[in-house]
Amino acid sequence: MKARETFSALEARRIALAAQGFAARRSAQVGRKQLTGLVDRLGVIQIDSVNVVSRTHYLPFFSRLGAYPRALLEEVAWGTRAPLFEYWAHEASLLPHAAQPLLRWRMADARDGVGIWKGVARTLREHRPFVEKVLAEIERRGPLPASELGHGAPGQKGWWGWSEGKRALECLFWTGQLTARTRRNNFERIYDLTERALPARVVDAPTPDRAEAQRRLILTAARAQGVATERDLRDYFRMGPKESQARVAELVEAGDLLPVKVKGWREPAFLDPKATLPRRVATDALLSPFDNLIWFRERTERMFGVKVRLEIYTPEHKRTHGYYVLPFLQGEAITARVDLKADRKAGVLLVQASHAEPWADGETPARLAAQLQAMAAWLGLEQVQVKPKGDLAKALADAT
């Protein structure tokens, strides 16, 4: 891209969509190379246990690459030679091995009780004999889930109803002493010693100093977003404002980020020098509510003009769009939202509610229906059923 100082809002959106992988040509067959390539492009994939449609980490790959074998992602994420690892990056996340040394400063913060990690350090300090016993049991017995650890009295509760054993395991996970060896079918995390679970080349990799690691994370966020405000860059790996602001200033001074203006954006923006600006983006995609493109709600509203809320924890009578709502990306705009549920027993993808944005056009129902049918087939469901709720429901039902 030629050097420029100002972009329109539409141009910024196109840059962001290209950076997120929505402008790339899809492969006829999706294999391991495509999955790992997308993780490298995005830098991080959020994971979540909610399985109303599909657990969220499966969905960004489907949205960008199309149908792929779900077992292949499980192999890439948790297989014997998996190139990914789990850690608290954006939220609970999957990341490439190369990111592990870049997050050791956060593991050290957890150990030392810096910022939000005070509770972790307090647990490690006040319950040291118990935590050491948990660690010794993992070392002696090998990879274990919390349910088989054998610590904590029956009915004893810790954080969020977890057993004290689970609490200790999570603290050891956050400090980097343990990691996820794999996941069980019920999504239960299996813990193991980090030096035993990850390849030696990762464990033995030198630890960059804090500022350098943070600069590299900010650059990953910039590459994945194309053009972004400092707050956008900060949120991608959940960095603190003072450190993020300092790192962005350093990267601008070094020429690794280019300060630009985006019309309609109140805050200054920063461009990845390698970002591309396609003439148009022609993809259609259903987006997980935890998708990298829309997970920072402030950026989503600024970029697409829509307010996206996660209403899982909202009482049913107060929900606007539904329980588990997937926005529909139609080309370069979010034109609709659908509240989905996979009824696996009946073999049906249920559209419990469907709503159009004001700028949806005559093509929206048919294009959305095509994506719903593709998703149903990918999930192994036989049909799509549209319930009569929402202003798009009738047109969508007619197109399905």
KAKA-V991071 format. One line per field, one symbol per residue. ss: DSSP state (H for helix, E for strand, L for the rest). phi: phi as a letter, one per 40 degrees, with the letter a starting at -180 (. if undefined). psi: psi as a letter, one per 40 degrees, with the letter a starting at -180 (. if undefined). A space follows every 10 residues. Layout:
# KAKA-V991071
ss = ???
phi = ???
psi = ???
This chain:
# KAKA-V991071
ss = LLLLLEELHH HHHHHHHHHL LLLLLLLLLL LHHHHHHHHH HHLLEELLLL LLLLLHHHHH HHHHHLLLLH HHHHHHHHLL LLLEEEEELL LEEEEEHHHL HHHHHHHHHH HHLLHHHHHH HHHHHHLHHH HHHHHHHHHH HLLEEHHHLL LLLLLLLLHH HLLHHHHHHH HHHHLLLEEE EEELLLLLEE EEEHHHHLLH HHHLLLLLLH HHHHHHHHHH HHHHHLEEEH HHHHHHLLLL HHHHHHHHHH HHHHLLEEEE EELLLLLLEE EELLLLLLLL LLLEEEELLL LLLLLLHHHH HHHHLLLLLL LLLLLHHHLL LLLLEEEEEE LLEEEEEEEE EEELLLLEEE EEEEEELLLL LLLHHHHHHH HHHHHHHHLL LLEEEELLLL LLHHHHHHHL
phi = .ccabbbccc cccccccccc gcbcccccbb bdcccccccc ccgabcbacc bcbaddcccd cccbbgcacc cccccccbcd bccbabacbc bcabacdccc ccbccccccc ccgcgccdcc ccccccbddc cccccccccc cgdacdcbcg bgcdgcbbcf gcccccccdc cccccgcbac cabcdcgccb cacdcccccd cccccccccd cccccccccc ccccbgbacc cccccdbfcc cccccccccc ccccgcbbcb bbdgcccdbb bcdccbbcca bbcbacbdcb cdcbcccccd cccbgbcbbc bdccddcbcc bhcbbbcbcb gbbcbaabcb acccccgbcc ccaabccdcd bccddcccdc cccccdcccg bcabbbccbh cbdccccccc
psi = hihidhiidd ddddddddde eeeihiidhh addddddddd dddihiiieh fdciideddd ddddeahihd dddddddead fheiihigcc ahihiidded deeddddddd defhbeeddd ddddddfddd dddddddddd eahiideede ihihehibhf eiiddddddd ddddeediih daiideehhh iihdeddiid dddeiihiid dddddddddd dddeechiid ddddddffii dddddddddd dddeeehhhi ihhehdiiih hhdeiigidi heihihhiee iddedhdddd dddefihhih edehideeid eadghhihhh beiheiihhi hhgddefhhh gdihiiidei aeeddddddd ddddddddef idihhhighi eedddddde.
